[in-house]
Amino acid sequence: MLKNTMRRTTFFIFCLFFLTSLHGQNLLETVKSHPVLAWGGSDVVVVNDSSFLVGVAAVEVGTKKMSALRRVGMIKAQKEVVTFVNGADITSSEQMSTQETVIDTNGRKTIIVKDEYVEQIREDSEGFVRQMQPLGFWYEEDRSVFYYAIYKHLTR
């Protein structure tokens, strides 16, 4: 009796895992071909009559290792979801300065002009994204950009 129960439980867990991974794979392929999410952002996606809240981050690869790409991707994807759900307050400031220096060396004057432009953008957003699960990742064709997706199944 106990042996049959263990077999049934194991079979049930296997089926659940298999169906979940198929469902997740369909969702990931839908996200990768989505006109907006394929490049980053957040939206509600419907797959097989189920709705999902999805966030996608775009991270420049550079010299980052996979662990850093995943960590930064997760944080940026969470930010995308929070901004999508709750909105954000964005403030921007710009500063431009010009510095001119005249150097006189034995009667020979040299003028050095230095222009500096600084733009600061700050975004404040609030919300929760702890229930979001990793969906998957992919790269741009030239592997210069890493995309990381998270999701949450929305219940009706």
Contacts in CASP RR format, 6 or more apart in sequence:
PFRMAT RR
TARGET T0000
AUTHOR 0000-0000-0000
METHOD contacts of the structure
MODEL  1
MLKNTMRRTTFFIFCLFFLTSLHGQNLLETVKSHPVLAWGGSDVVVVNDS
SFLVGVAAVEVGTKKMSALRRVGMIKAQKEVVTFVNGADITSSEQMSTQE
TVIDTNGRKTIIVKDEYVEQIREDSEGFVRQMQPLGFWYEEDRSVFYYAI
YKHLTR
23 47 0 8 1.000
23 48 0 8 1.000
23 50 0 8 1.000
24 135 0 8 1.000
26 47 0 8 1.000
26 48 0 8 1.000
27 45 0 8 1.000
27 47 0 8 1.000
27 52 0 8 1.000
27 54 0 8 1.000
27 135 0 8 1.000
27 151 0 8 1.000
28 135 0 8 1.000
28 136 0 8 1.000
28 149 0 8 1.000
30 45 0 8 1.000
30 47 0 8 1.000
31 37 0 8 1.000
31 38 0 8 1.000
31 45 0 8 1.000
31 54 0 8 1.000
31 56 0 8 1.000
31 135 0 8 1.000
31 149 0 8 1.000
31 151 0 8 1.000
32 38 0 8 1.000
32 138 0 8 1.000
32 147 0 8 1.000
34 43 0 8 1.000
34 45 0 8 1.000
36 43 0 8 1.000
37 43 0 8 1.000
37 45 0 8 1.000
37 54 0 8 1.000
37 55 0 8 1.000
37 56 0 8 1.000
37 149 0 8 1.000
38 56 0 8 1.000
38 147 0 8 1.000
39 56 0 8 1.000
39 58 0 8 1.000
39 147 0 8 1.000
40 55 0 8 1.000
40 56 0 8 1.000
40 57 0 8 1.000
40 58 0 8 1.000
40 80 0 8 1.000
40 147 0 8 1.000
41 55 0 8 1.000
41 56 0 8 1.000
41 57 0 8 1.000
41 80 0 8 1.000
41 84 0 8 1.000
42 53 0 8 1.000
42 54 0 8 1.000
42 55 0 8 1.000
42 56 0 8 1.000
42 77 0 8 1.000
42 80 0 8 1.000
42 81 0 8 1.000
42 83 0 8 1.000
42 84 0 8 1.000
42 85 0 8 1.000
43 54 0 8 1.000
43 55 0 8 1.000
43 84 0 8 1.000
44 51 0 8 1.000
44 52 0 8 1.000
44 53 0 8 1.000
44 54 0 8 1.000
44 154 0 8 1.000
45 51 0 8 1.000
45 52 0 8 1.000
45 54 0 8 1.000
45 151 0 8 1.000
46 52 0 8 1.000
50 153 0 8 1.000
50 154 0 8 1.000
51 153 0 8 1.000
51 154 0 8 1.000
51 156 0 8 1.000
52 151 0 8 1.000
52 152 0 8 1.000
52 153 0 8 1.000
52 154 0 8 1.000
53 81 0 8 1.000
53 84 0 8 1.000
53 85 0 8 1.000
53 132 0 8 1.000
53 151 0 8 1.000
53 152 0 8 1.000
53 154 0 8 1.000
54 81 0 8 1.000
54 135 0 8 1.000
54 149 0 8 1.000
54 150 0 8 1.000
54 151 0 8 1.000
55 77 0 8 1.000
55 78 0 8 1.000
55 80 0 8 1.000
55 81 0 8 1.000
55 84 0 8 1.000
55 132 0 8 1.000
55 149 0 8 1.000
55 150 0 8 1.000
55 151 0 8 1.000
56 77 0 8 1.000
56 80 0 8 1.000
56 147 0 8 1.000
56 148 0 8 1.000
56 149 0 8 1.000
56 150 0 8 1.000
57 72 0 8 1.000
57 73 0 8 1.000
57 74 0 8 1.000
57 75 0 8 1.000
57 76 0 8 1.000
57 77 0 8 1.000
57 79 0 8 1.000
57 80 0 8 1.000
57 147 0 8 1.000
57 148 0 8 1.000
57 149 0 8 1.000
58 76 0 8 1.000
58 145 0 8 1.000
58 146 0 8 1.000
58 147 0 8 1.000
59 69 0 8 1.000
59 72 0 8 1.000
59 73 0 8 1.000
59 76 0 8 1.000
59 145 0 8 1.000
59 146 0 8 1.000
59 147 0 8 1.000
59 148 0 8 1.000
60 144 0 8 1.000
60 145 0 8 1.000
60 146 0 8 1.000
61 69 0 8 1.000
61 139 0 8 1.000
61 143 0 8 1.000
61 144 0 8 1.000
61 145 0 8 1.000
61 146 0 8 1.000
62 144 0 8 1.000
64 72 0 8 1.000
64 146 0 8 1.000
69 137 0 8 1.000
69 146 0 8 1.000
69 148 0 8 1.000
70 137 0 8 1.000
70 148 0 8 1.000
73 146 0 8 1.000
73 148 0 8 1.000
74 134 0 8 1.000
74 148 0 8 1.000
74 150 0 8 1.000
76 148 0 8 1.000
77 132 0 8 1.000
77 148 0 8 1.000
77 149 0 8 1.000
77 150 0 8 1.000
78 129 0 8 1.000
78 132 0 8 1.000
78 150 0 8 1.000
79 125 0 8 1.000
81 129 0 8 1.000
81 132 0 8 1.000
81 150 0 8 1.000
82 88 0 8 1.000
82 125 0 8 1.000
82 126 0 8 1.000
82 127 0 8 1.000
82 128 0 8 1.000
82 129 0 8 1.000
83 123 0 8 1.000
83 125 0 8 1.000
85 127 0 8 1.000
86 125 0 8 1.000
86 126 0 8 1.000
86 127 0 8 1.000
87 125 0 8 1.000
88 123 0 8 1.000
88 124 0 8 1.000
88 125 0 8 1.000
89 123 0 8 1.000
89 124 0 8 1.000
89 125 0 8 1.000
90 121 0 8 1.000
90 122 0 8 1.000
90 123 0 8 1.000
90 124 0 8 1.000
91 121 0 8 1.000
91 122 0 8 1.000
92 119 0 8 1.000
92 120 0 8 1.000
92 121 0 8 1.000
92 122 0 8 1.000
93 119 0 8 1.000
93 120 0 8 1.000
94 117 0 8 1.000
94 118 0 8 1.000
94 119 0 8 1.000
94 120 0 8 1.000
95 117 0 8 1.000
95 118 0 8 1.000
95 119 0 8 1.000
96 115 0 8 1.000
96 116 0 8 1.000
96 117 0 8 1.000
96 118 0 8 1.000
97 115 0 8 1.000
97 116 0 8 1.000
98 113 0 8 1.000
98 114 0 8 1.000
98 115 0 8 1.000
98 116 0 8 1.000
99 113 0 8 1.000
99 114 0 8 1.000
99 115 0 8 1.000
99 116 0 8 1.000
100 111 0 8 1.000
100 112 0 8 1.000
100 113 0 8 1.000
100 114 0 8 1.000
101 111 0 8 1.000
101 112 0 8 1.000
101 113 0 8 1.000
101 114 0 8 1.000
102 109 0 8 1.000
102 110 0 8 1.000
102 111 0 8 1.000
102 112 0 8 1.000
103 109 0 8 1.000
103 110 0 8 1.000
103 111 0 8 1.000
103 112 0 8 1.000
129 150 0 8 1.000
131 152 0 8 1.000
132 150 0 8 1.000
132 151 0 8 1.000
132 152 0 8 1.000
133 150 0 8 1.000
133 151 0 8 1.000
133 152 0 8 1.000
134 148 0 8 1.000
134 149 0 8 1.000
134 150 0 8 1.000
135 149 0 8 1.000
135 150 0 8 1.000
135 151 0 8 1.000
136 148 0 8 1.000
136 149 0 8 1.000
137 146 0 8 1.000
137 147 0 8 1.000
137 148 0 8 1.000
137 149 0 8 1.000
138 146 0 8 1.000
138 147 0 8 1.000
139 145 0 8 1.000
139 146 0 8 1.000
139 147 0 8 1.000
140 146 0 8 1.000
140 147 0 8 1.000
END
